[in-house]
C-alpha cells in the first residue's frame, strides 16, 4: 500500500466584502437577526463576470505551487461545486481548460459541503492503488448568484458567500505525514430538506425548466432549517466520534478540529456535543459565511498559513451537507 498525504493547499476569496448591513438593502432582514441566528457578520461576493472555474483556477494554482509541483505533474483533477459555470458539461472540464491540463482525467462531483473529504478519499485510494501520484481537488462556489432575496429564501441567503479552496494529495515519503482515514456517509431520504427543484427531470413535466420554475422560485435553494440543523449537528459530531473510534484515538490526540463552516450556532452545538476544547477548533464563518464545499479547503489552508495546522499535527476534518452527506478525514500533516 502506498501512503498518501496533503502536499499543498491554496484558496481564493473575492475582494468584495458584503456585510449584514449591505444585506439589509437587498432583503427583509437586519444585522442583529443575522448575527443572533447565524453568527455571520460578513461574506465575499464575486463580480458578475466571475465563475466557479475562475475562482477554482486561482485556488488550484496556489495549491499546486504550495505543493512544489508544476501543473503538468497533476495526474487527476477532481472538482466539486453546486454553482457550476454551466449546467453541462461538468464544471471540472472548464477548470481543466483554464489550468491548461489537457489529457488527464477529470471527475466532476456534487458531494456538496463534504466535497473535499469525498475528493480526498478518492485521491487516497487511487494513490494507494498506484494509479496516480498527484491528485488535485478543487472546491469552488459562487453562491451569491443563487441567492433568493425573497422571504422564502432569506433563511439560507443570509448565510452564503463565495470562494474556492484546493488541495493536492500525493504520494507520501514520510511515514508520519499521511491521510490516516476517510469515512463517508450519506442518506438520500432527506434530500429535499435542502435542495433546488429546477432545472431537472423530476418535476413531473416535459420541460427541463420553464418560466413557471423561475416565477415560483423553484430555481432557488429551499431549506427546512430545523431538519438541516438537527441532522447537521448529529452528523458532524458522529463523524468526529467515528473517526476517533476507528483509529483508536481520543480528543487529546487531536491538535485541531476543522469543521464545515455551516453557521456559528451549528458549530457551537457540534463542539459541545463532541466535547472538544473550543480552542482546538478552527472557525472563520463570522468573516466568510457559508461557502458550501469551499468552506473546508479554505479553512484548512487558512489554518496552515496561521500556524494552527503544522507539520506533524493531527488534523480532524468533518463536514455535513445537503443530500444528506456527512464525512470525516483524519490527517497527519
C-alpha positions as CSV (number, residue, x, y, z in Angstrom):
1,X,0.0,0.0,0.0
2,X,1.3,3.4,-1.0
3,X,0.5,6.1,1.6
4,X,-0.8,9.5,0.6
5,X,-0.6,12.9,2.2
6,X,-1.6,16.5,1.6
7,X,1.2,18.1,-0.3
8,X,-0.2,21.5,-0.6
9,X,-3.3,23.8,-0.1
10,X,-4.5,27.0,-1.5
11,X,-7.5,29.3,-1.6
12,X,-9.0,32.4,-3.1
13,X,-11.9,34.6,-2.0
14,X,-13.2,37.7,-3.9
15,X,-12.2,41.1,-2.7
16,X,-15.8,42.4,-2.4
17,X,-16.9,42.2,1.2
18,X,-20.7,42.2,1.8
19,X,-21.7,43.0,5.4
20,X,-25.0,42.3,7.1
21,X,-25.8,45.9,6.6
22,X,-25.4,45.5,2.9
23,X,-27.9,42.6,3.0
24,X,-30.4,44.8,4.8
25,X,-30.6,46.7,1.5
26,X,-31.2,43.5,-0.5
27,X,-33.7,41.7,1.6
28,X,-36.0,41.9,4.6
29,X,-33.5,41.3,7.4
30,X,-31.2,43.1,9.8
31,X,-27.8,42.7,11.3
32,X,-29.0,41.8,14.8
33,X,-31.1,38.9,13.4
34,X,-28.3,37.5,11.2
35,X,-25.7,37.7,14.0
36,X,-28.0,36.2,16.6
37,X,-29.2,33.3,14.4
38,X,-26.0,32.5,12.4
39,X,-23.0,34.4,13.8
40,X,-22.2,35.6,10.3
41,X,-21.1,39.3,10.0
42,X,-19.8,39.4,6.5
43,X,-19.1,37.3,3.4
44,X,-17.5,37.7,0.0
45,X,-19.4,38.1,-3.3
46,X,-17.8,37.6,-6.7
47,X,-18.2,40.0,-9.6
48,X,-20.8,39.3,-12.2
49,X,-18.2,38.1,-14.8
50,X,-16.6,35.7,-12.4
51,X,-17.5,31.9,-12.4
52,X,-16.8,28.9,-10.2
53,X,-14.0,27.8,-12.5
54,X,-12.4,31.3,-12.4
55,X,-12.2,31.1,-8.6
56,X,-11.2,27.5,-8.7
57,X,-8.3,28.1,-11.0
58,X,-6.8,30.7,-8.7
59,X,-7.1,28.4,-5.7
60,X,-5.7,25.4,-7.7
61,X,-2.6,27.3,-8.9
62,X,-1.9,28.3,-5.3
63,X,-2.2,24.7,-4.0
64,X,0.0,23.3,-6.8
65,X,2.7,25.9,-6.1
66,X,2.4,25.2,-2.3
67,X,3.0,21.5,-3.1
68,X,6.1,22.4,-5.0
69,X,4.7,21.0,-8.3
70,X,4.1,22.1,-11.8
71,X,0.6,21.8,-13.4
72,X,2.0,19.1,-15.7
73,X,2.7,16.9,-12.7
74,X,-1.0,16.6,-11.8
75,X,-2.4,13.2,-12.8
76,X,-6.1,13.6,-11.9
77,X,-8.4,16.6,-11.4
78,X,-11.4,16.4,-9.1
79,X,-13.8,19.3,-8.8
80,X,-16.8,19.8,-6.5
81,X,-19.4,22.5,-6.9
82,X,-23.1,23.3,-6.7
83,X,-22.6,26.5,-8.6
84,X,-21.2,25.3,-11.9
85,X,-20.3,27.6,-14.8
86,X,-22.9,25.9,-16.9
87,X,-25.4,23.0,-16.4
88,X,-23.2,20.7,-18.5
89,X,-20.6,19.5,-19.1
90,X,-19.2,19.2,-15.7
91,X,-17.5,22.3,-14.2
92,X,-14.3,20.4,-13.8
93,X,-13.8,20.4,-17.6
94,X,-14.0,24.2,-17.8
95,X,-11.5,24.4,-14.9
96,X,-9.2,21.9,-16.6
97,X,-9.0,24.1,-19.7
98,X,-8.2,27.2,-17.6
99,X,-5.4,25.3,-15.8
100,X,-4.0,24.0,-19.2
101,X,-4.0,20.3,-18.1
102,X,-5.2,18.6,-21.3
103,X,-5.4,14.8,-21.4
104,X,-5.7,14.0,-17.7
105,X,-8.9,12.5,-16.3
106,X,-11.5,14.8,-14.7
107,X,-14.0,13.8,-12.0
108,X,-16.9,16.2,-11.5
109,X,-18.6,15.8,-8.2
110,X,-21.6,17.1,-6.3
111,X,-20.9,15.9,-2.8
112,X,-22.0,19.4,-1.5
113,X,-20.2,20.6,1.6
114,X,-18.3,17.3,2.0
115,X,-16.7,17.6,-1.4
116,X,-13.1,18.0,0.0
117,X,-13.4,14.8,2.1
118,X,-15.0,12.8,-0.7
119,X,-12.3,14.0,-3.0
120,X,-9.6,13.2,-0.5
121,X,-11.0,9.7,-0.1
122,X,-11.0,9.1,-3.9
123,X,-7.4,10.5,-4.2
124,X,-6.2,8.4,-1.3
125,X,-7.5,5.2,-2.8
126,X,-6.1,5.9,-6.3
127,X,-2.7,6.7,-4.8
128,X,-2.8,3.6,-2.6
129,X,-3.5,1.5,-5.7
130,X,-0.6,3.1,-7.6
131,X,-2.9,4.5,-10.3
132,X,-2.0,8.2,-9.8
133,X,0.8,10.1,-7.9
134,X,-0.6,13.6,-7.6
135,X,-4.3,14.4,-7.4
136,X,-5.7,18.0,-7.4
137,X,-9.0,18.6,-5.5
138,X,-10.8,21.9,-6.1
139,X,-14.0,23.0,-4.3
140,X,-15.4,26.3,-5.7
141,X,-18.6,28.1,-5.1
142,X,-20.2,31.3,-6.4
143,X,-23.3,31.1,-4.1
144,X,-24.0,34.8,-4.4
145,X,-25.5,34.2,-7.9
146,X,-28.0,31.7,-6.3
147,X,-29.3,34.0,-3.5
148,X,-33.0,34.4,-3.2
149,X,-33.8,37.7,-1.6
150,X,-37.5,36.9,-1.0
151,X,-38.8,35.8,2.4
152,X,-38.9,32.2,1.0
153,X,-35.1,32.1,0.5
154,X,-33.6,34.5,3.1
155,X,-33.2,31.8,5.8
156,X,-30.3,30.5,3.7
157,X,-29.5,33.6,1.6
158,X,-28.2,35.4,4.6
159,X,-25.5,32.7,5.1
160,X,-24.0,32.4,1.7
161,X,-20.6,33.6,0.5
162,X,-18.2,32.9,-2.4
163,X,-14.8,31.3,-2.5
164,X,-12.6,28.5,-3.6
165,X,-10.2,26.1,-1.9
166,X,-7.9,23.4,-3.2
167,X,-5.6,20.7,-2.0
168,X,-3.1,18.5,-3.7
169,X,-2.9,14.9,-2.4
170,X,0.1,12.9,-3.4
171,X,2.5,10.1,-2.5
172,X,3.9,10.4,1.0
173,X,7.6,9.9,1.5
174,X,7.2,10.3,5.3
175,X,5.5,7.6,7.3
176,X,4.3,10.2,9.8
177,X,2.7,12.5,7.3
178,X,-0.3,10.8,5.7
179,X,-4.0,10.6,5.3
180,X,-4.9,8.2,8.2
181,X,-8.5,7.6,7.3
182,X,-11.5,9.0,5.4
183,X,-15.0,8.0,6.4
184,X,-18.0,8.8,4.1
185,X,-21.8,8.6,4.8
186,X,-25.0,9.7,3.1
187,X,-28.8,9.4,3.5
188,X,-30.8,10.4,0.5
189,X,-34.1,10.1,2.3
190,X,-33.5,13.7,3.4
191,X,-32.5,15.1,0.0
192,X,-35.4,17.6,-0.2
193,X,-34.7,19.1,3.2
194,X,-32.2,21.4,1.3
195,X,-32.4,21.3,-2.4
196,X,-33.2,23.1,-5.7
197,X,-36.1,21.7,-7.6
198,X,-35.4,23.2,-11.1
199,X,-34.0,22.6,-13.6
200,X,-34.5,18.9,-13.5
201,X,-36.3,15.8,-14.8
202,X,-38.1,15.0,-11.6
203,X,-40.8,17.7,-11.7
204,X,-43.5,15.6,-13.5
205,X,-43.4,17.6,-16.7
206,X,-41.7,17.5,-20.1
207,X,-39.8,20.8,-19.7
208,X,-36.4,20.6,-18.0
209,X,-37.1,24.2,-17.0
210,X,-39.7,26.8,-17.9
211,X,-40.9,30.2,-17.0
212,X,-43.0,28.9,-14.1
213,X,-39.9,27.5,-12.4
214,X,-38.4,30.9,-12.3
215,X,-41.6,32.7,-11.2
216,X,-42.4,30.2,-8.5
217,X,-38.8,30.2,-7.1
218,X,-38.1,26.6,-7.9
219,X,-34.7,27.6,-9.3
220,X,-33.6,28.7,-5.8
221,X,-32.4,26.8,-2.7
222,X,-35.2,25.8,-0.3
223,X,-34.3,24.7,3.2
224,X,-36.1,23.1,6.1
225,X,-33.9,24.8,8.6
226,X,-34.7,22.7,11.7
227,X,-34.2,19.4,9.9
228,X,-30.9,20.6,8.5
229,X,-29.7,21.9,11.8
230,X,-30.5,18.8,13.8
231,X,-29.0,16.4,11.3
232,X,-26.0,18.7,10.7
233,X,-25.1,18.7,14.4
234,X,-25.6,15.0,14.8
235,X,-23.8,14.2,11.5
236,X,-20.6,16.2,12.2
237,X,-20.5,15.1,15.8
238,X,-20.9,11.4,14.9
239,X,-18.3,11.8,12.1
240,X,-15.8,13.1,14.6
241,X,-16.5,10.3,17.1
242,X,-16.4,7.6,14.5
243,X,-13.0,8.8,13.2
244,X,-11.5,8.7,16.7
245,X,-13.0,5.3,17.4
246,X,-11.9,3.7,14.2
247,X,-8.3,4.9,14.7
248,X,-8.1,4.2,18.4
249,X,-7.6,7.8,19.4
250,X,-9.1,10.3,21.8
251,X,-9.6,14.1,21.6
252,X,-6.3,14.5,23.4
253,X,-4.6,13.2,20.2
254,X,-6.2,15.8,18.0
255,X,-4.3,19.1,17.5
256,X,-7.1,20.8,15.6
257,X,-10.6,20.2,14.5
258,X,-11.7,21.9,11.3
259,X,-15.4,21.6,10.7
260,X,-17.6,22.7,7.7
261,X,-18.5,26.3,8.5
262,X,-22.2,25.9,8.2
263,X,-23.1,28.7,10.7
264,X,-21.8,29.7,14.2
265,X,-24.8,28.2,16.1
266,X,-24.3,24.8,14.5
267,X,-20.6,24.9,15.1
268,X,-21.1,25.7,18.8
269,X,-23.5,22.8,19.1
270,X,-21.1,20.4,17.4
271,X,-18.2,21.5,19.6
272,X,-20.4,20.9,22.7
273,X,-21.6,17.5,21.5
274,X,-18.1,16.4,20.6
275,X,-16.7,17.7,23.9
276,X,-13.6,19.2,22.4
277,X,-11.8,22.3,23.7
278,X,-13.1,25.2,21.7
279,X,-9.5,26.5,21.5
280,X,-8.8,23.4,19.3
281,X,-11.5,24.3,16.7
282,X,-10.8,26.5,13.7
283,X,-13.7,28.9,12.9
284,X,-13.9,31.5,10.2
285,X,-17.6,31.6,9.5
286,X,-18.1,35.1,11.1
287,X,-16.0,36.6,8.3
288,X,-16.8,34.4,5.3
289,X,-20.2,32.9,5.8
290,X,-21.2,29.5,4.5
291,X,-19.3,28.8,1.2
292,X,-20.7,25.3,0.8
293,X,-17.9,22.9,-0.4
294,X,-15.3,25.7,-0.4
295,X,-15.5,26.2,3.4
296,X,-13.4,23.2,4.3
297,X,-10.4,23.6,2.0
298,X,-10.3,27.3,2.7
299,X,-10.4,26.8,6.4
300,X,-7.6,24.1,6.1
301,X,-5.4,26.4,4.1
302,X,-6.0,29.3,6.5
303,X,-5.2,27.1,9.5
304,X,-1.9,26.0,7.9
305,X,-1.0,29.6,7.0
306,X,-1.9,30.7,10.5
307,X,0.4,28.1,12.1
308,X,-2.5,26.1,13.6
309,X,-2.0,23.0,11.4
310,X,1.7,22.4,11.3
311,X,3.8,19.5,10.1
312,X,3.3,16.6,12.5
313,X,0.0,17.9,13.7
314,X,-3.1,15.6,13.7
315,X,-6.0,17.3,12.0
316,X,-9.6,16.1,12.1
317,X,-11.8,17.4,9.3
318,X,-15.6,16.9,9.5
319,X,-18.4,18.0,7.1
320,X,-22.1,17.9,6.6
321,X,-24.1,19.0,3.6
322,X,-27.3,18.6,1.7
323,X,-28.1,15.1,0.4
324,X,-27.7,14.5,3.4
325,X,-24.0,13.8,3.3
326,X,-21.5,13.7,6.2
327,X,-17.9,12.7,6.4
328,X,-14.6,12.8,8.3
329,X,-10.9,12.8,7.4
330,X,-8.1,12.2,9.9
331,X,-4.8,13.6,8.6
332,X,-1.3,13.9,10.0
333,X,0.3,16.9,8.3
